[in-house]
Amino acid sequence: MKAFATSGPLELTPHEWQMARRLEDQYWIYVVEDALTEPRLTPIRDPARTLPSPQEVVDVVKVVVERWKDVESFGREGG
């Protein structure tokens, strides 16, 4: 399910798109527009085949370091 406060472009994760391509007509996406005011539901069956002009966008991969403040205990030279 994808929900919008109003409306907008539908964004799928790489995994969602892969599963849509693999499962074909067994895969559904449910889009909710105007979710906060007057929700409208649009079911989309087999989005890999039925959605017009999908664009694959390569996104930035993030590296998250939770314990960055512990740099002194690890040493500055990668130890």
Secondary structure, 3 states (H helix, E strand, C coil): CEECCCCCCCCCCHHHHHHHHHHHHHCEEEEEECCCCCCEEEEEECHHHHCCCCCCCCCCCCCCCCCHHHHHHHCCCCC
